[in-house]
Every structure is written in structure tokens, then in C-alpha cells.
Amino acid sequence: MTDPNGAERFEQSEQSEWAGRSGQVERPGDDGGGSVPVATVTAIDPVLRDSLTASLLLDVPGAVELRYAVDVDSGVLRRLVVDLAGVREDEEVELEHPCVSCAMREDAVPTLDRLSRDPRIGAILLVPPISADPQAVAGTLVHQEDRWRLAGSVAVLSGVRARHDLLGADTLAERGLQWAVDDRRSVGEALAAQIEYSGLIVVDGGGALAGAGDGAEVEGAAGLELVEHLRAPDQWLATSVHDLEAAAVLGLDLDHVGGLRRRDPRRIESYGGPTEHGTWTVDMHSDRPFHPRRFLENVEDLGAGRLRGRGRFWVPDRPRSICQWDGAGGQVSIGAVLETGADLPSTRMVVTGVEAADAVRVRDAFARSLLTPEEWAQGLAPWLGTEDLLAPWLGRRDAGRRHAA
């Protein structure tokens, strides 16, 4: 990959990053082990998702789409199997619990097993319900592979709408995109999870980073710039659902470990990117913990507005807990998610936005939230037995749980 901070990283992605990787997708009976490739396609835009899968069905002989949709009110899951000729199967499946993992475990695994035994099928596009988290999908399936194997994980989004979708305040429920009745996620949180886990990101209509024209072209370029700040160097990028090579989706094995690492708060990184359209990223880190009271006072300044923020922090009355910060579009989730070893944790937050004033506000709020050097010099003894101000969000000190803030 080229410099993660330069436009060249994008400009070469479509033209050369797949050089040497294109070619025929393995079919059952090939020397590659005879397993049917299964690629996962996630999105928050059903039109773009369907355009991508339709294009791949045209390009890959013997490909089928295994699609799931859910009726939010009833919890009934609808399973469709589609090929170029039309709908092969259309069934309703009642689930005991309306969650993505349940759907994959209870229905997708046996269906994939059955489809992979059909000699006419050479590839499967697995399309979970709109707004689904691909990590939950893959995490359920990764140990179930047999005659099928998990191939690429693709996140598709609109370049023109990327800034609004990732940084706006809309919730999935407000747009009718939620997976279950109690799904309170923002659109940005769901889309960011898809982008961060997937090995391939398709920013449809992103165009070029520089030299864009007016209107939609500028919005598309600005959206692409934002995604460049959020994607890691090991993630591939394309800018059209129609020009995507089949090998980019079906020709590789899923890097599940890589997807988990990108979402691990202990391994949060700042990728940077071009800034022509005003996108910025700030990377703030310290060995010192947040002061619990001042952290609560500064939560709004840290997370409000058109921001995407991720990171980890700790507080002195929980010296063995790594706490996660995950925010998008003004909605923030925090929780005590991991226990440390012998070493004390550190505090690091990476925040991306598009309004210059927000960068100053976030930096200042981060600095105000930390223990001062004088407070830090006193050590952790003064915090023994103090009031647990963050218990409503982090859970009791002896039971780490994740809660929405």
C-alpha cells in the first residue's frame, strides 16, 4: 500500500491494487480444495447493496445470493435464494431471538451447507439484514466452514451520502433500517462498524479525491475523503459497484483476525488522509487516566456533533479496566470491556470530523478530562474506596458491562 496520508493511496487502489489478484474464482472440484466461496455484503443502503450483488451475479457463473430480511415487529426472518434467473427460494423462518448471530447460527449455517452441495453453485453472496454488523455474522460462521469457506467481506456505501450517514444524528429506527425493535444504534455507528471490519470498502460515486466538479461530484469526493481517514492501510477500496472484479470479493479468504484487530480499542490507530474537503483527524493519547467527574462534565464536548470517534480510556478508581469509547453522529457508547494485565492501561482517542472548530473543542475536552500532573503524582491510593461515579455506564467495579451513554 502507498502512503496512508496521501491521495495516491486512493488513486492507485482501483487501478493497481488488484493487479496480479484477478482471475477465475475457484469452483467446487478445483485444486483449491473444492470449497464454495461465500462473500458477505453489508450496507445501510439496500439499493447500492442490491446493485453490487446483481453485478456479481452477472459476472460469476453459478453464483447465487443468500439474502436475509427481517420484519422488525414480528421478528420473522425471510430467507431468499436468488440467481440470474430469479428467486429460487423464498421462506419465512421464525427465530427464538431476533439477533444476527441467531439468524446465522439457526438458518444460515444449514442453508450454506445445503447450497454448497449443489454442483451447479460456484459461489454464494451472503447478504444479512440491512445494517447488520459483519463481525457478528462472520464470528458466528467462521468455525462452521466445511464445503464452503468465508471469502471477502464487503461494505458498500454512497460517496455522496457518506458524510451525512457516518456523521449525522439519524438513528436506524428513524430510517426504518433497524434489525430489531430494541436496536437503538445510530446510522453512523452501524455503517462505521461495517467499514472497519470489512476487507473491501466500496464507496460508490466517490470519484476522484481531487479535481471534482460541482454538486454530487464534490459531495462524493468529500465522502471518499472521510472514508480514507477511517480505513486502515490493509483494507482495499473501490469506487463503483459496477466495475468491481469478482476476484476482489470472492477470490480471497476472509481475514477475520484482521477485522477484529481494527475494531479492538487496544489497537486503535490514526490513519490520516487527504484534507482538501476539510476532513481532519486528531490522535490524542496519554498515560494518565480520565478524572471520573471531569470526564462526565466533558462527555458532550468530546462526542457531540458531526464526529466519528473511537478509543480507550481508564479511570483511577478502576486501574485494571480498559474502557471503550465508540461514537458517531453525536451518539456515544462507553463501557468497561477488557481487563489489563500487570501494566496500567493508557488513554487514547482518535476522532475524525469535518468542522474545524470541532477539532479544537475535542482536543481541549480531552486535556481537561485527564488527571492533572499534580493529581497523577499522588498515585492511585487517594482513589481507593471513592464514589463510583461511572457505575451507571461502566457497571459495578466488579462486573464490566457495556452501556449506551
C-alpha positions in Angstrom: 0.0 0.0 0.0 1.1 3.6 -0.6 1.3 6.4 2.0 -1.9 6.3 4.1 -1.8 10.1 4.4 -1.7 10.8 0.6 -4.2 10.9 -2.2 -2.0 8.4 -4.1 -3.2 5.7 -1.8 -6.7 6.1 -3.3 -5.8 6.9 -6.8 -3.9 3.6 -7.2 -6.4 1.5 -5.3 -8.8 0.7 -8.2 -6.2 0.7 -10.9 -3.4 -1.3 -9.5 -4.1 -2.8 -6.0 -5.8 -5.8 -7.6 -3.0 -6.3 -10.2 -2.0 -9.9 -10.0 -5.0 -10.8 -7.9 -7.6 -11.0 -10.6 -8.6 -14.2 -12.3 -11.1 -17.0 -12.0 -12.8 -17.7 -8.8 -12.3 -21.3 -7.7 -15.2 -23.6 -8.2 -16.0 -26.9 -6.4 -13.7 -29.5 -7.7 -10.8 -27.1 -8.4 -7.4 -27.7 -6.9 -8.1 -25.0 -4.3 -9.8 -27.6 -2.0 -13.3 -27.7 -3.6 -14.9 -25.3 -1.1 -17.5 -22.8 -2.4 -16.5 -19.2 -1.6 -19.0 -17.3 0.5 -18.7 -13.5 0.5 -20.5 -11.3 3.0 -22.0 -8.0 1.7 -23.2 -5.4 4.2 -24.7 -1.9 3.8 -27.2 0.6 5.1 -28.4 1.4 1.5 -30.4 -1.5 0.1 -30.3 -0.1 -3.5 -26.5 0.0 -3.6 -26.3 -3.4 -1.9 -28.6 -4.9 -4.5 -26.8 -3.2 -7.4 -23.5 -4.7 -6.2 -24.9 -8.2 -5.8 -26.7 -8.1 -9.1 -23.4 -7.1 -10.9 -21.6 -10.0 -9.3 -24.3 -12.5 -10.2 -23.9 -11.4 -13.8 -20.1 -11.8 -13.7 -19.8 -15.1 -11.8 -21.2 -18.2 -13.4 -23.1 -20.3 -10.9 -23.3 -17.6 -8.3 -26.3 -17.3 -6.0 -27.3 -14.7 -3.4 -28.5 -15.9 0.0 -30.3 -12.9 1.4 -32.0 -12.3 4.8 -34.5 -9.7 5.7 -36.5 -9.3 8.9 -39.9 -8.0 9.9 -38.9 -5.9 12.9 -42.3 -6.1 14.6 -42.9 -9.8 14.3 -39.2 -11.0 14.4 -39.9 -13.2 11.4 -36.9 -13.7 9.2 -37.3 -14.0 5.5 -34.7 -16.1 3.6 -34.3 -15.7 -0.2 -32.0 -17.5 -2.6 -31.7 -15.7 -5.9 -29.7 -16.3 -9.1 -29.7 -14.7 -12.5 -33.0 -16.5 -13.4 -34.8 -15.1 -10.4 -35.9 -16.2 -7.0 -35.1 -19.9 -6.3 -36.3 -19.9 -2.7 -38.5 -17.6 -0.5 -39.1 -18.9 3.0 -40.0 -17.4 6.4 -38.1 -18.5 9.4 -39.2 -17.8 13.0 -36.3 -17.1 15.4 -36.2 -17.6 19.1 -34.3 -14.4 19.5 -34.1 -11.5 16.9 -30.3 -11.2 16.6 -27.9 -11.5 13.7 -25.9 -14.2 15.4 -29.1 -16.3 16.0 -30.1 -16.0 12.4 -26.7 -17.1 11.1 -26.4 -20.0 13.5 -30.0 -21.3 13.2 -30.6 -20.8 9.5 -27.6 -19.6 7.5 -25.2 -22.4 8.5 -27.5 -25.3 7.4 -28.6 -23.3 4.3 -24.9 -22.7 3.3 -24.2 -26.4 3.9 -27.1 -27.4 1.6 -26.3 -24.9 -1.1 -22.6 -25.8 -1.2 -23.6 -29.4 -2.0 -25.4 -28.3 -5.2 -22.9 -28.8 -8.0 -24.5 -26.0 -10.0 -23.5 -23.4 -7.4 -20.0 -22.0 -7.7 -20.2 -19.0 -5.3 -22.5 -17.6 -2.7 -23.1 -13.9 -1.8 -24.3 -13.8 1.8 -26.4 -10.7 2.4 -27.5 -10.3 6.1 -30.3 -7.9 7.0 -29.7 -4.3 6.2 -27.5 -2.5 8.9 -26.2 -5.9 10.2 -22.7 -6.0 11.8 -20.4 -8.1 9.6 -18.3 -9.0 12.7 -21.3 -10.7 14.3 -22.1 -12.5 11.0 -18.5 -13.8 10.5 -17.9 -14.5 14.2 -20.8 -17.0 14.1 -19.8 -18.6 10.8 -16.0 -18.7 10.9 -15.9 -22.0 12.8 -18.6 -23.6 10.7 -16.8 -23.8 7.3 -16.9 -27.2 5.6 -17.7 -27.4 1.9 -17.9 -23.7 1.9 -15.4 -21.1 3.0 -15.7 -17.4 4.0 -14.3 -15.2 1.3 -14.3 -11.4 1.2 -16.3 -9.2 3.5 -17.6 -6.1 1.6 -19.1 -2.9 2.9 -20.8 -0.7 0.3 -21.9 2.9 0.8 -22.8 6.0 -1.1 -19.9 8.5 -1.5 -22.5 11.3 -1.9 -24.2 10.4 1.4 -21.1 9.2 3.3 -20.6 12.3 5.4 -24.3 12.5 6.3 -24.6 8.8 7.0 -21.4 8.5 9.1 -21.5 11.8 11.0 -25.3 12.7 11.1 -27.6 12.2 14.0 -30.1 9.9 12.3 -30.8 6.6 14.1 -31.5 3.3 12.3 -35.1 3.4 13.7 -35.8 6.8 12.3 -34.8 5.5 8.8 -36.5 2.1 9.2 -33.2 0.3 9.0 -33.0 -1.3 12.4 -32.6 -5.1 12.8 -34.8 -5.4 15.9 -37.2 -3.4 17.9 -34.6 -2.6 20.5 -31.9 -1.6 18.0 -31.1 1.9 19.2 -27.9 2.4 17.1 -27.3 5.5 15.0 -26.8 5.1 11.3 -23.2 6.2 11.7 -22.4 3.6 14.3 -23.8 0.8 12.1 -22.0 2.0 9.0 -18.7 2.6 10.8 -18.8 -1.0 12.1 -19.3 -2.3 8.6 -16.4 -0.2 7.2 -14.0 -1.0 10.0 -14.5 -4.8 9.8 -14.7 -5.3 6.1 -11.6 -6.1 4.0 -13.1 -4.3 1.0 -14.9 -0.9 1.1 -16.9 0.2 -2.0 -17.6 4.0 -1.9 -19.9 4.2 -4.9 -19.8 7.5 -6.6 -16.7 8.6 -4.7 -14.9 9.6 -7.9 -11.5 11.2 -7.5 -10.3 12.8 -4.4 -9.2 15.9 -6.2 -10.4 17.8 -9.3 -14.1 17.1 -8.7 -16.7 19.3 -10.3 -19.9 20.6 -8.7 -22.8 19.2 -6.7 -22.8 15.5 -6.3 -19.2 15.1 -7.6 -18.0 17.3 -4.8 -20.1 15.5 -2.2 -18.8 12.2 -3.5 -15.2 13.3 -3.3 -15.8 14.7 0.3 -17.4 11.4 1.3 -14.4 9.4 -0.1 -12.0 11.7 1.8 -13.8 10.9 5.0 -13.6 7.1 4.4 -9.9 7.5 3.7 -9.5 8.8 7.2 -11.4 5.8 8.6 -10.0 2.9 6.6 -6.8 1.1 7.5 -3.9 0.5 5.1 -4.7 -3.2 4.8 -8.3 -2.5 3.6 -9.0 -2.4 -0.2 -11.0 0.4 -1.7 -13.2 0.7 -4.9 -15.5 3.5 -6.1 -18.1 1.7 -8.2 -20.5 -1.2 -7.5 -20.5 -1.9 -11.3 -16.8 -2.1 -12.0 -15.8 -4.4 -9.2 -13.9 -7.5 -10.2 -15.3 -10.8 -8.9 -11.9 -11.9 -7.6 -11.8 -8.8 -5.3 -14.8 -10.2 -3.5 -14.7 -14.0 -3.9 -11.1 -14.7 -4.7 -9.6 -14.2 -1.2 -10.1 -15.8 2.3 -11.7 -13.7 5.0 -9.2 -12.1 7.4 -11.4 -12.3 10.5 -8.5 -11.7 12.8 -7.6 -8.5 10.9 -11.2 -7.3 11.2 -11.2 -7.9 14.9 -7.9 -6.1 15.3 -9.2 -3.0 13.5 -12.1 -2.8 16.0 -10.0 -3.6 19.1 -9.8 -0.5 21.4 -6.3 -1.6 22.5 -5.1 -1.3 18.9 -6.8 1.9 17.9 -4.8 3.7 15.2 -4.9 7.1 13.4 -4.8 6.5 9.6 -4.9 10.1 8.4 -5.8 11.1 4.9 -6.2 14.0 2.5 -7.8 17.2 3.8 -8.9 19.1 0.6 -12.6 18.9 1.6 -12.0 19.8 5.3 -11.7 16.4 6.8 -9.5 16.2 9.9 -8.4 13.5 12.4 -6.9 14.2 15.8 -5.0 11.5 17.7 -4.9 12.2 21.5 -3.1 9.9 23.9 -1.8 9.9 27.5 -0.6 7.5 30.2 -2.8 9.4 32.6 -6.4 8.3 33.3 -9.5 10.4 33.0 -10.8 12.1 36.1 -14.2 10.5 36.5 -16.1 13.7 37.4 -14.4 15.9 34.8 -14.9 13.1 32.2 -18.6 13.2 32.8 -18.6 17.0 32.6 -16.8 16.9 29.2 -18.6 14.0 27.6 -20.7 16.3 25.4 -17.6 18.3 24.2 -15.8 15.0 23.5 -18.6 13.4 21.5 -21.3 15.8 20.3 -21.6 16.9 16.7 -20.5 15.5 13.4 -17.8 13.2 14.6 -16.6 9.7 14.4 -14.6 8.8 17.5 -13.0 5.6 18.8 -10.6 4.9 21.6 -9.9 3.6 25.1 -9.6 5.2 28.4 -9.3 4.3 32.1 -10.2 5.9 35.4 -8.1 5.8 38.6 -10.8 4.0 40.6 -10.7 1.1 38.1 -7.0 0.7 37.3 -7.4 -2.7 35.8 -10.2 -1.9 33.4 -9.8 -0.8 29.8 -12.9 1.2 28.8 -14.0 1.7 25.3 -15.2 4.9 23.6 -17.2 4.5 20.4 -19.1 7.5 19.0 -20.7 8.5 15.7 -23.0 11.4 14.9 -23.3 12.6 18.5 -24.3 9.2 19.9 -21.6 7.7 22.2 -21.3 4.2 23.7 -18.9 3.6 26.5 -18.1 0.5 28.6 -15.6 -1.4 30.6 -14.7 -4.0 28.0 -11.4 -5.6 29.0 -9.2 -6.3 32.0 -5.5 -5.4 31.9 -2.5 -7.5 32.9 0.2 -6.3 35.2 0.6 -2.9 33.5 -1.7 0.0 33.8 -3.7 0.9 30.8 -3.3 4.0 28.7 -5.8 6.6 27.3 -6.1 7.1 23.6 -8.8 8.6 21.4 -8.9 9.1 17.6 -11.6 11.4 16.4 -12.4 12.4 12.8 -14.7 15.3 11.8 -15.3 17.9 9.1 -15.8 21.1 11.1 -12.6 22.8 12.0 -13.9 24.2 15.3 -14.8 20.7 16.5 -11.2 19.6 16.4 -10.2 22.4 18.9 -13.2 21.6 21.1 -12.3 17.9 21.2 -8.7 18.4 22.0 -9.5 20.8 24.8 -12.1 18.5 26.3 -9.6 15.6 26.2 -7.0 17.6 28.1 -9.5 18.8 30.7 -10.7 15.3 31.3 -7.3 13.9 32.3 -5.8 13.8 35.7 -3.5 16.8 36.1 0.2 16.1 36.5 -0.2 17.1 40.2 -3.1 14.7 40.7 -1.2 11.9 38.8 1.9 12.4 41.0 -0.2 11.4 44.1 -0.7 7.9 42.6 -3.8 5.8 42.9 -4.1 5.5 46.7 -6.4 8.5 47.1 -8.9 6.8 44.8 -9.4 3.7 46.9 -13.0 3.5 48.1 -14.1 6.7 46.4 -17.6 7.0 44.9 -18.1 5.1 41.7 -19.4 7.9 39.5 -19.2 6.0 36.3 -21.1 2.9 37.5 -24.3 3.8 35.5 -22.3 3.5 32.3 -19.4 1.1 33.2 -21.3 -1.2 35.5 -20.2 -2.1 39.0 -16.4 -2.2 39.5 -16.5 -6.0 39.8 -18.7 -6.5 36.7 -17.7 -4.8 33.5 -20.6 -4.3 31.1 -21.2 -2.1 28.1 -23.9 0.7 28.2 -25.0 3.5 26.0 -24.2 7.0 27.1 
